[in-house]
Amino acid sequence: MDTHRFSGRLAIVTGAASGIGFAITERLAAQGATVIAVDRDADGLARLPEGIETVIADVTDPALPDTLSKALAGRPLAILVNNAGVGGGGRADETSAEDVRRYFEINVLPVFMLSKFAVGEMRRTGGGAIVNIASIYAIVGATGSAGYSTSKAAVDGMTRQMATDFGPENIRVNAVAPGLIETPLTAERIRTETWRKHVFIEQAPLRRVGMPGEVADAVAFLASDEAAFITGATLRVDGGWAVGRYPRPGDVA
């Protein structure tokens, strides 16, 4: 691991107290970044490695950009990772307008609000990188997730739109689309729900579940200089699930 990859760079990561966000925060810090970790879960933030700055806040708070501006204290912002979000849901005929509104209030509007804030900071210092956490559900017509899939598709579209607008200012905007990742929120379901194992593991080319660190690796790449000519892209981290959701000939009796 290159412990100097992000030396001298400051990053903000939302939803940093657990799961994928925790892993991203650890990875960026381990590779030299100064990280401001944002989450409403104070106990989770307290478990992060020493030296990581924390902001206890809800991403839906309209005052969060002002709070983060104070946390930056004049330091240049190089990286923003919009990770915070909520999952779950049901089919469209089981989903209310209020449900959809909630998904957009949590999964979409904060990404817009914080990206807008980050652009204002980054353009003053010659550029930066924004990485949004979308979902493979934004790409594939997955069942039983009307509100969630729609909101993550909005994040995917917003990524390309902002990449187009702000590329001339050397601000790159990309996304990562995770598949099934084993986190504290999903581990029990992976272990007990047979259908989930069949659909997401047995039908994926790599035949396994992903780990938070593998998403963190993808985020770190997109935030790094190695991806300096990449913008408007959505990198799938799903074990091939989106392209291989079919039984192989030998799998069917």
C-alpha positions as YAML, in Angstrom:
chain: A
units: angstrom
residues:
- id: 1
  name: MET
  ca: [0.00, 0.00, 0.00]
- id: 2
  name: ASP
  ca: [1.30, 3.45, -0.95]
- id: 3
  name: THR
  ca: [1.13, 5.36, 2.33]
- id: 4
  name: HIS
  ca: [1.93, 8.64, 0.55]
- id: 5
  name: ARG
  ca: [-0.61, 8.38, -2.28]
- id: 6
  name: PHE
  ca: [-2.75, 11.19, -0.86]
- id: 7
  name: SER
  ca: [-0.17, 13.06, 1.21]
- id: 8
  name: GLY
  ca: [-1.07, 16.70, 1.57]
- id: 9
  name: ARG
  ca: [-4.67, 16.15, 0.46]
- id: 10
  name: LEU
  ca: [-7.80, 16.62, 2.52]
- id: 11
  name: ALA
  ca: [-10.82, 14.38, 1.99]
- id: 12
  name: ILE
  ca: [-14.40, 14.40, 3.27]
- id: 13
  name: VAL
  ca: [-16.24, 11.08, 3.54]
- id: 14
  name: THR
  ca: [-19.93, 10.88, 4.46]
- id: 15
  name: GLY
  ca: [-21.55, 7.85, 6.08]
- id: 16
  name: ALA
  ca: [-18.15, 7.07, 7.56]
- id: 17
  name: ALA
  ca: [-19.16, 5.37, 10.80]
- id: 18
  name: SER
  ca: [-19.66, 1.83, 9.47]
- id: 19
  name: GLY
  ca: [-19.51, -0.51, 6.51]
- id: 20
  name: ILE
  ca: [-18.31, 0.83, 3.18]
- id: 21
  name: GLY
  ca: [-17.85, 4.40, 4.47]
- id: 22
  name: PHE
  ca: [-15.71, 3.19, 7.37]
- id: 23
  name: ALA
  ca: [-13.51, 1.22, 4.97]
- id: 24
  name: ILE
  ca: [-13.16, 4.18, 2.60]
- id: 25
  name: THR
  ca: [-12.19, 6.47, 5.45]
- id: 26
  name: GLU
  ca: [-9.58, 4.01, 6.71]
- id: 27
  name: ARG
  ca: [-8.16, 3.48, 3.22]
- id: 28
  name: LEU
  ca: [-7.75, 7.15, 2.37]
- id: 29
  name: ALA
  ca: [-6.18, 7.87, 5.75]
- id: 30
  name: ALA
  ca: [-3.83, 4.90, 5.45]
- id: 31
  name: GLN
  ca: [-2.68, 6.28, 2.10]
- id: 32
  name: GLY
  ca: [-1.79, 9.65, 3.55]
- id: 33
  name: ALA
  ca: [-4.95, 11.76, 3.31]
- id: 34
  name: THR
  ca: [-6.24, 13.99, 6.06]
- id: 35
  name: VAL
  ca: [-9.84, 12.80, 6.39]
- id: 36
  name: ILE
  ca: [-12.91, 14.49, 7.81]
- id: 37
  name: ALA
  ca: [-15.40, 11.70, 8.55]
- id: 38
  name: VAL
  ca: [-19.08, 12.66, 8.63]
- id: 39
  name: ASP
  ca: [-21.86, 10.61, 10.19]
- id: 40
  name: ARG
  ca: [-24.70, 10.98, 12.67]
- id: 41
  name: ASP
  ca: [-23.45, 7.89, 14.55]
- id: 42
  name: ALA
  ca: [-21.04, 9.28, 17.13]
- id: 43
  name: ASP
  ca: [-20.17, 5.84, 18.53]
- id: 44
  name: GLY
  ca: [-19.24, 4.56, 15.09]
- id: 45
  name: LEU
  ca: [-17.08, 7.58, 14.36]
- id: 46
  name: ALA
  ca: [-15.29, 7.02, 17.67]
- id: 47
  name: ARG
  ca: [-14.12, 3.60, 16.41]
- id: 48
  name: LEU
  ca: [-12.23, 5.11, 13.50]
- id: 49
  name: PRO
  ca: [-8.42, 5.13, 13.71]
- id: 50
  name: GLU
  ca: [-6.74, 7.89, 15.64]
- id: 51
  name: GLY
  ca: [-6.01, 11.04, 13.68]
- id: 52
  name: ILE
  ca: [-9.19, 11.09, 11.61]
- id: 53
  name: GLU
  ca: [-11.23, 14.24, 12.14]
- id: 54
  name: THR
  ca: [-14.93, 13.71, 12.75]
- id: 55
  name: VAL
  ca: [-18.09, 15.72, 12.26]
- id: 56
  name: ILE
  ca: [-21.25, 14.38, 13.90]
- id: 57
  name: ALA
  ca: [-24.02, 15.41, 11.53]
- id: 58
  name: ASP
  ca: [-26.87, 14.15, 9.37]
- id: 59
  name: VAL
  ca: [-26.26, 14.59, 5.64]
- id: 60
  name: THR
  ca: [-29.83, 15.85, 5.22]
- id: 61
  name: ASP
  ca: [-29.07, 18.88, 7.42]
- id: 62
  name: PRO
  ca: [-29.16, 22.00, 5.18]
- id: 63
  name: ALA
  ca: [-26.51, 23.55, 7.46]
- id: 64
  name: LEU
  ca: [-23.97, 20.78, 6.78]
- id: 65
  name: PRO
  ca: [-22.02, 22.71, 4.12]
- id: 66
  name: ASP
  ca: [-21.51, 25.54, 6.59]
- id: 67
  name: THR
  ca: [-20.43, 23.05, 9.24]
- id: 68
  name: LEU
  ca: [-17.93, 21.48, 6.85]
- id: 69
  name: SER
  ca: [-16.64, 24.88, 5.80]
- id: 70
  name: LYS
  ca: [-15.79, 25.55, 9.44]
- id: 71
  name: ALA
  ca: [-14.16, 22.12, 9.73]
- id: 72
  name: LEU
  ca: [-11.97, 22.85, 6.71]
- id: 73
  name: ALA
  ca: [-10.78, 26.03, 8.42]
- id: 74
  name: GLY
  ca: [-9.39, 27.40, 5.18]
- id: 75
  name: ARG
  ca: [-7.63, 24.19, 4.15]
- id: 76
  name: PRO
  ca: [-8.04, 23.14, 0.49]
- id: 77
  name: LEU
  ca: [-10.48, 20.32, -0.18]
- id: 78
  name: ALA
  ca: [-9.12, 17.72, -2.62]
- id: 79
  name: ILE
  ca: [-11.55, 14.78, -2.34]
- id: 80
  name: LEU
  ca: [-15.24, 14.34, -1.54]
- id: 81
  name: VAL
  ca: [-16.77, 10.88, -1.18]
- id: 82
  name: ASN
  ca: [-20.57, 10.92, -1.07]
- id: 83
  name: ASN
  ca: [-21.22, 7.59, 0.59]
- id: 84
  name: ALA
  ca: [-24.09, 8.16, 3.03]
- id: 85
  name: GLY
  ca: [-27.41, 6.68, 2.00]
- id: 86
  name: VAL
  ca: [-30.27, 4.35, 2.83]
- id: 87
  name: GLY
  ca: [-31.32, 1.08, 1.18]
- id: 88
  name: GLY
  ca: [-34.27, -1.29, 1.21]
- id: 89
  name: GLY
  ca: [-37.69, -0.79, -0.29]
- id: 90
  name: GLY
  ca: [-40.19, -2.78, -2.31]
- id: 91
  name: ARG
  ca: [-41.91, -2.99, -5.69]
- id: 92
  name: ALA
  ca: [-43.47, 0.14, -7.19]
- id: 93
  name: ASP
  ca: [-46.97, -1.02, -6.26]
- id: 94
  name: GLU
  ca: [-45.80, -1.38, -2.65]
- id: 95
  name: THR
  ca: [-44.02, 1.99, -2.56]
- id: 96
  name: SER
  ca: [-45.67, 5.29, -1.68]
- id: 97
  name: ALA
  ca: [-44.77, 8.73, -2.96]
- id: 98
  name: GLU
  ca: [-43.59, 9.51, 0.55]
- id: 99
  name: ASP
  ca: [-41.24, 6.52, 0.42]
- id: 100
  name: VAL
  ca: [-39.74, 7.75, -2.84]
- id: 101
  name: ARG
  ca: [-39.43, 11.26, -1.43]
- id: 102
  name: ARG
  ca: [-37.50, 9.85, 1.56]
- id: 103
  name: TYR
  ca: [-35.05, 8.02, -0.70]
- id: 104
  name: PHE
  ca: [-34.39, 11.20, -2.65]
- id: 105
  name: GLU
  ca: [-34.03, 13.28, 0.51]
- id: 106
  name: ILE
  ca: [-31.34, 10.93, 1.82]
- id: 107
  name: ASN
  ca: [-29.69, 9.43, -1.27]
- id: 108
  name: VAL
  ca: [-29.84, 12.26, -3.81]
- id: 109
  name: LEU
  ca: [-30.23, 15.76, -2.37]
- id: 110
  name: PRO
  ca: [-27.23, 15.49, 0.00]
- id: 111
  name: VAL
  ca: [-25.05, 14.33, -2.91]
- id: 112
  name: PHE
  ca: [-26.13, 17.40, -4.87]
- id: 113
  name: MET
  ca: [-25.75, 19.74, -1.90]
- id: 114
  name: LEU
  ca: [-22.32, 18.51, -0.84]
- id: 115
  name: SER
  ca: [-21.00, 18.23, -4.39]
- id: 116
  name: LYS
  ca: [-22.05, 21.82, -5.02]
- id: 117
  name: PHE
  ca: [-20.20, 22.80, -1.84]
- id: 118
  name: ALA
  ca: [-17.13, 20.80, -2.87]
- id: 119
  name: VAL
  ca: [-17.03, 22.37, -6.34]
- id: 120
  name: GLY
  ca: [-16.95, 25.81, -4.73]
- id: 121
  name: GLU
  ca: [-14.00, 24.75, -2.57]
- id: 122
  name: MET
  ca: [-12.10, 22.85, -5.26]
- id: 123
  name: ARG
  ca: [-12.29, 25.48, -7.99]
- id: 124
  name: ARG
  ca: [-10.37, 27.88, -5.73]
- id: 125
  name: THR
  ca: [-7.41, 25.52, -5.55]
- id: 126
  name: GLY
  ca: [-7.23, 24.19, -9.09]
- id: 127
  name: GLY
  ca: [-9.46, 21.11, -8.97]
- id: 128
  name: GLY
  ca: [-10.22, 17.92, -7.10]
- id: 129
  name: ALA
  ca: [-12.09, 14.63, -7.23]
- id: 130
  name: ILE
  ca: [-15.65, 13.74, -6.23]
- id: 131
  name: VAL
  ca: [-16.60, 10.07, -5.93]
- id: 132
  name: ASN
  ca: [-20.25, 9.12, -5.44]
- id: 133
  name: ILE
  ca: [-21.41, 5.75, -4.15]
- id: 134
  name: ALA
  ca: [-24.21, 4.67, -6.46]
- id: 135
  name: SER
  ca: [-25.37, 1.05, -6.70]
- id: 136
  name: ILE
  ca: [-25.49, -1.78, -9.18]
- id: 137
  name: TYR
  ca: [-29.26, -1.37, -8.74]
- id: 138
  name: ALA
  ca: [-28.91, 1.94, -10.59]
- id: 139
  name: ILE
  ca: [-27.81, 0.00, -13.66]
- id: 140
  name: VAL
  ca: [-29.70, -3.29, -13.50]
- id: 141
  name: GLY
  ca: [-33.49, -3.65, -13.34]
- id: 142
  name: ALA
  ca: [-33.38, -5.22, -9.89]
- id: 143
  name: THR
  ca: [-36.60, -6.38, -8.31]
- id: 144
  name: GLY
  ca: [-38.22, -4.99, -5.16]
- id: 145
  name: SER
  ca: [-36.36, -1.69, -4.89]
- id: 146
  name: ALA
  ca: [-38.40, 0.97, -6.68]
- id: 147
  name: GLY
  ca: [-37.46, 3.96, -4.52]
- id: 148
  name: TYR
  ca: [-33.88, 2.90, -3.88]
- id: 149
  name: SER
  ca: [-33.04, 1.99, -7.48]
- id: 150
  name: THR
  ca: [-34.56, 5.22, -8.77]
- id: 151
  name: SER
  ca: [-32.62, 7.33, -6.29]
- id: 152
  name: LYS
  ca: [-29.32, 5.63, -7.07]
- id: 153
  name: ALA
  ca: [-29.98, 6.01, -10.80]
- id: 154
  name: ALA
  ca: [-30.32, 9.73, -10.09]
- id: 155
  name: VAL
  ca: [-26.90, 9.68, -8.41]
- id: 156
  name: ASP
  ca: [-25.48, 7.89, -11.46]
- id: 157
  name: GLY
  ca: [-26.94, 10.52, -13.79]
- id: 158
  name: MET
  ca: [-25.83, 13.38, -11.57]
- id: 159
  name: THR
  ca: [-22.29, 12.02, -11.67]
- id: 160
  name: ARG
  ca: [-22.15, 12.29, -15.47]
- id: 161
  name: GLN
  ca: [-23.85, 15.68, -15.53]
- id: 162
  name: MET
  ca: [-21.48, 17.26, -13.00]
- id: 163
  name: ALA
  ca: [-18.48, 15.67, -14.70]
- id: 164
  name: THR
  ca: [-19.53, 17.48, -17.87]
- id: 165
  name: ASP
  ca: [-20.02, 20.83, -16.16]
- id: 166
  name: PHE
  ca: [-16.90, 20.90, -14.01]
- id: 167
  name: GLY
  ca: [-14.30, 18.98, -16.00]
- id: 168
  name: PRO
  ca: [-12.96, 22.21, -17.54]
- id: 169
  name: GLU
  ca: [-12.09, 23.32, -14.00]
- id: 170
  name: ASN
  ca: [-10.13, 20.10, -13.37]
- id: 171
  name: ILE
  ca: [-12.83, 18.73, -11.08]
- id: 172
  name: ARG
  ca: [-13.40, 15.06, -11.80]
- id: 173
  name: VAL
  ca: [-16.69, 13.40, -10.82]
- id: 174
  name: ASN
  ca: [-17.01, 9.61, -10.87]
- id: 175
  name: ALA
  ca: [-19.08, 6.94, -9.16]
- id: 176
  name: VAL
  ca: [-18.71, 3.43, -7.82]
- id: 177
  name: ALA
  ca: [-21.62, 0.99, -8.15]
- id: 178
  name: PRO
  ca: [-21.26, -1.75, -5.52]
- id: 179
  name: GLY
  ca: [-23.06, -5.05, -5.78]
- id: 180
  name: LEU
  ca: [-23.74, -7.18, -2.70]
- id: 181
  name: ILE
  ca: [-21.17, -6.14, -0.09]
- id: 182
  name: GLU
  ca: [-20.87, -7.78, 3.32]
- id: 183
  name: THR
  ca: [-21.33, -5.07, 5.94]
- id: 184
  name: PRO
  ca: [-22.82, -5.04, 9.44]
- id: 185
  name: LEU
  ca: [-26.17, -4.27, 7.78]
- id: 186
  name: THR
  ca: [-26.07, -7.12, 5.27]
- id: 187
  name: ALA
  ca: [-24.06, -9.91, 6.94]
- id: 188
  name: GLU
  ca: [-27.01, -11.57, 8.67]
- id: 189
  name: ARG
  ca: [-29.17, -11.46, 5.54]
- id: 190
  name: ILE
  ca: [-26.40, -12.98, 3.47]
- id: 191
  name: ARG
  ca: [-26.07, -15.80, 5.99]
- id: 192
  name: THR
  ca: [-29.77, -16.58, 6.44]
- id: 193
  name: GLU
  ca: [-31.59, -15.68, 3.20]
- id: 194
  name: THR
  ca: [-31.16, -18.53, 0.74]
- id: 195
  name: TRP
  ca: [-32.64, -16.59, -2.16]
- id: 196
  name: ARG
  ca: [-30.07, -13.81, -1.66]
- id: 197
  name: LYS
  ca: [-27.22, -16.32, -1.85]
- id: 198
  name: HIS
  ca: [-28.70, -17.83, -5.02]
- id: 199
  name: VAL
  ca: [-29.37, -14.54, -6.80]
- id: 200
  name: PHE
  ca: [-26.35, -12.47, -5.80]
- id: 201
  name: ILE
  ca: [-23.62, -15.06, -5.33]
- id: 202
  name: GLU
  ca: [-24.40, -18.18, -7.32]
- id: 203
  name: GLN
  ca: [-25.44, -16.14, -10.37]
- id: 204
  name: ALA
  ca: [-22.41, -13.83, -10.30]
- id: 205
  name: PRO
  ca: [-19.31, -14.78, -12.29]
- id: 206
  name: LEU
  ca: [-16.98, -14.48, -9.28]
- id: 207
  name: ARG
  ca: [-19.37, -16.53, -7.11]
- id: 208
  name: ARG
  ca: [-18.78, -14.60, -3.89]
- id: 209
  name: VAL
  ca: [-19.89, -11.59, -1.92]
- id: 210
  name: GLY
  ca: [-17.81, -8.41, -1.96]
- id: 211
  name: MET
  ca: [-16.07, -6.79, 0.99]
- id: 212
  name: PRO
  ca: [-16.05, -3.11, 2.01]
- id: 213
  name: GLY
  ca: [-12.31, -2.87, 1.41]
- id: 214
  name: GLU
  ca: [-12.81, -3.78, -2.23]
- id: 215
  name: VAL
  ca: [-15.16, -0.83, -2.69]
- id: 216
  name: ALA
  ca: [-12.67, 1.35, -0.81]
- id: 217
  name: ASP
  ca: [-9.94, 0.32, -3.25]
- id: 218
  name: ALA
  ca: [-12.10, 1.42, -6.19]
- id: 219
  name: VAL
  ca: [-12.89, 4.75, -4.54]
- id: 220
  name: ALA
  ca: [-9.22, 5.37, -3.76]
- id: 221
  name: PHE
  ca: [-8.31, 4.68, -7.37]
- id: 222
  name: LEU
  ca: [-10.89, 7.10, -8.74]
- id: 223
  name: ALA
  ca: [-9.78, 9.76, -6.26]
- id: 224
  name: SER
  ca: [-6.11, 9.32, -7.13]
- id: 225
  name: ASP
  ca: [-3.80, 10.67, -9.80]
- id: 226
  name: GLU
  ca: [-3.87, 7.25, -11.52]
- id: 227
  name: ALA
  ca: [-7.41, 8.19, -12.61]
- id: 228
  name: ALA
  ca: [-6.47, 11.69, -13.73]
- id: 229
  name: PHE
  ca: [-8.01, 11.14, -17.19]
- id: 230
  name: ILE
  ca: [-11.19, 9.50, -15.93]
- id: 231
  name: THR
  ca: [-14.37, 11.47, -15.28]
- id: 232
  name: GLY
  ca: [-18.07, 10.79, -15.69]
- id: 233
  name: ALA
  ca: [-17.49, 7.05, -15.19]
- id: 234
  name: THR
  ca: [-19.33, 4.57, -13.01]
- id: 235
  name: LEU
  ca: [-17.10, 1.70, -11.92]
- id: 236
  name: ARG
  ca: [-18.98, -1.52, -11.13]
- id: 237
  name: VAL
  ca: [-17.70, -3.38, -8.08]
- id: 238
  name: ASP
  ca: [-20.12, -6.30, -8.15]
- id: 239
  name: GLY
  ca: [-18.23, -9.51, -8.93]
- id: 240
  name: GLY
  ca: [-19.64, -9.32, -12.45]
- id: 241
  name: TRP
  ca: [-23.22, -9.70, -11.23]
- id: 242
  name: ALA
  ca: [-24.61, -7.10, -13.63]
- id: 243
  name: VAL
  ca: [-23.26, -8.93, -16.67]
- id: 244
  name: GLY
  ca: [-23.50, -12.53, -15.49]
- id: 245
  name: ARG
  ca: [-26.88, -13.08, -13.84]
- id: 246
  name: TYR
  ca: [-27.51, -16.33, -15.63]
- id: 247
  name: PRO
  ca: [-26.84, -19.97, -14.70]
- id: 248
  name: ARG
  ca: [-23.93, -21.57, -16.49]
- id: 249
  name: PRO
  ca: [-24.75, -24.70, -18.53]
- id: 250
  name: GLY
  ca: [-23.49, -27.01, -15.81]
- id: 251
  name: ASP
  ca: [-25.51, -25.23, -13.13]
- id: 252
  name: VAL
  ca: [-28.89, -26.39, -14.39]
- id: 253
  name: ALA
  ca: [-29.96, -29.98, -13.78]
...
